[in-house]
Amino acid sequence: MQKIEAIIRPGKLNEITEALADAGVLGITVSNVLGCGRQKGHTQVYRGQEVQIRLLPKVKLEIACLETQSEQIVEVITRLARTGQVGDGKIFITPVQESIRIRTGERGETAL
Amino acid sequence: MFKWRLATNSWRGLKISFLTLFLLLACASVALAGDPSGNTTGGINDIAAATAGQPTLAEVAAQVGKNKIGINFVWTLITGFLVFFMQAGFALVETGFTRAKNAAHTMAMNLMVFLVGAIGYYLVGFAFEFGGVGALSALGGTAPLTQELAVNGWGLLGHSAFFLSSGGSYDVGVFTLFLFQMVFMDTAVTIPTGAMAERVKFSAVVIGTFFIAMILYPIFGNWVWGGGWLAQLGSKLGLGHGVVDFAGSGVVHAIGGSAALASALVLGPRLGKYGKDGKINVFPGHDIPMAILGTIILFFGWFGFNPGSTLAGTDLRISVVAVNTMMAGAVGGFTAMMTMWLIFKKPDPSMMANGTLAGLVAITAPSAFVSASSAVIIGAIAGALVITSVLFVDRKLKIDDPVGAISVHMVNGIWGIIATGIFADGTYGDGLNGVTGSVSGLLYGNPGQFLAQLIDVGVILIWGFGLSFFFFKLLHATWGMRVKPEDELAGLDIPEMGMLAYPDHLLRTESESE
């Protein structure tokens, strides 16, 4: 079992969740996050006063899946999230030790 | 499943029956016993006469007089209700321009100032301001308001109509004037709350509101509107018509704005606003749509504020006043928008709001005395002035005014007073402040009027800023005006008010940040 964490541009969310659902992904957790990377920030002006915005709004997807599914999921996300500009985001994959379905108490891969 | 569907079906049947019944009733023909066209309702029989249907000339004339005063009463009351609604505009502008963690506090201050202000004005404020104004012919001659304390004939303070009962002030004309003037005073007391927002003790604002409603505002109001010494500069010293301030650029806005400046100075900036290295930090407002809505509501209310100040629907100058108000507000907002766009590359919505309000504040005093083209110029200058002033107050003076109250109300209130002395075109104001002839300004060959307006500005600075600075210093030293630093950082809603403006919102941001 693996967990895929993808940080993407907020505007890409709908397209990606639809494509993932078509690819058979059942569960996704989505959160609004703030962060910085190579995109750095930008300067805004509020009432004539410059404001340095260092943290930019992004969306984080978390998907738990089988090892066999992860390459396909990564392919869908990279294909749809990519604009080619700095700030497209990142994907991290980590091993998952255990998963438990709260409703039934099932454990392991069947609980995904 | 089957039971549920049955229940849904019978409910749908019932809805169809109701709709059918309603349509049938709507189509039923009505007997024409009434007067649907309105042609026969109202006529000679409606005039009170000893012989019904045959009124004498005196009886007709009595009815005409009654109608005139009736129109004036209705006009003054309804425009007063509009001015009351400006309280909603102030609440939205101030809360929108400040942070979500203080929203219940900022919003509640804007209701509280009305509650407290109404009581303070009822107790003594109205008596001090209008107790000696004399007979207002537009409201049928407010006979009881004749007590003015004067030194060598210079009026200083009214003293009748305390709690609307002393000196025979239980009178329809007096009550009409009270309603209109109370909501005006309310506008002045709500201006400083914006400059004090996000760091002031609620209790200190309660005390400050009593001070403004009972002392600061009414006494100055007496000098300009209640027959006091500033109004007498014309009749006694020949300076034009004395101080002329049609709807209160000075009396309401510059006085409220001066109190805003004094209170912001005494309170000091919000924590973290100005860094040790001289860096100016920005605390963006949490709800710009709210602030824009508030601005539009204020604009709407201003159509009561300025045209209503004739106190007479039968004074046909109301159309000129209304159009001048409309144009100055629009041009003020437009100028601010274009200036921001040119300098900072974006038409900053918060400055559009400030510019619109600046134009409205500036036209408030001259609105009855100037032409539309002058109103446009006054509004344009106001829109540029407010941006210059906001940047100057923030960057140079380093006085923290979260909503721009000082720049909108004090600076542009003073501009409105001066503009009256420049642009008044001599087409209105015959007999004002006991001076015959109409009001004209510098451009129309009357430097005396201009001088009177400058004296008004000086008195606003001394009385409005000086007295309120002294008062707020005293209040800060004794009662304390500022909340504890930890409360300010956490937000004032819980420590000061006991409840959050947005409980769900805070729960979410807390879990995100931890």
Contacts between the chains, C-beta under 8 A, distances in Angstrom:
chain1	res1	chain2	res2	distance
A	31	B	512	7.8
A	32	B	512	7.4
A	33	B	512	7.9
A	45	B	344	4.5
A	45	B	345	7.3
A	45	B	346	6.4
A	45	B	348	7.0
A	46	B	282	4.8
A	46	B	284	5.2
A	46	B	348	7.6
A	46	B	350	7.4
A	47	B	282	7.6
A	47	B	348	6.4
A	47	B	350	5.4
A	47	B	351	6.2
A	47	B	390	6.3
A	47	B	394	7.6
A	47	B	404	7.6
A	48	B	340	7.3
A	48	B	343	7.6
A	48	B	344	6.0
A	48	B	348	7.4
A	48	B	351	7.3
A	48	B	387	6.9
A	48	B	390	6.7
A	48	B	391	5.1
A	48	B	394	7.7
A	49	B	280	5.8
A	49	B	282	5.1
A	49	B	394	6.6
A	49	B	395	7.8
A	51	B	282	4.5
A	51	B	284	7.3
